[in-house]
Amino acid sequence: MVDNSYANKSIKCTVTSCENHNNSQNYCALDSITVGTHEVNPTECKCTDCENFVAKCTC
């Protein structure tokens, strides 16, 4: 489980629906991330993805 109180100041993130998002700041709580793509030949920013995204449980 990720310590969401940790804010990695090297990885800015505004995706609050991600389990890895810091609880109180717009940073990732992971030490590192992997950026990938869902396109064969990405040509725009929106073609890239954070491959560490995990949806927060709304249980």
N, C-alpha and C positions, 0 to 999 in steps of 0.2 A: 504494500500500500504506500502511496505517495504522501509525504509530509507537505500538505498544502499551505503550511505557514511559511515554508521556504520560498523565497522569491529569487530566481536566478536572473540577476540584472543584465545578463548577456542575451536573454531570450525574452523579448517582449511578446505579449499575447493578450488579445482582447476577447478570446473565445471563452466566455464564462460558462458555457455549457459543457466544457471539457473537464474531466476528472483531474487532469494535471494542472489546471489553472490555479494560481495562487489565490487564497481566500479573500485577500483584501487589496491586492494591487494587480495591475495589468502586466504580469510576468508569468512565465511558466515555472512550475515547481520542480521540474526535472533538471538533472545535471547536463543533459544533452538531448537533442531531438534528431530525428531523421526526416528530411524533406524529400518528398518523391513527387511523382506526377501520375495522373490518370490518362494522359494523352501520349500517343506515339511520338509526336513531334510538337512539344509544347511551345507556344508562341506568345502566351500572355501569362501574367501573374496568376490569374484565376485558374490556370491549368495545373498549379502546384498544390500539394497537400502536406500537412503535417501528419506523418505516418504514425505518430504517437497519440493521436486523438482517441480519447475514450469518453463516450457520452456519460455524463453524470447520472447516477441512479436517482430517479424521482420517486423512489419507493416511499 
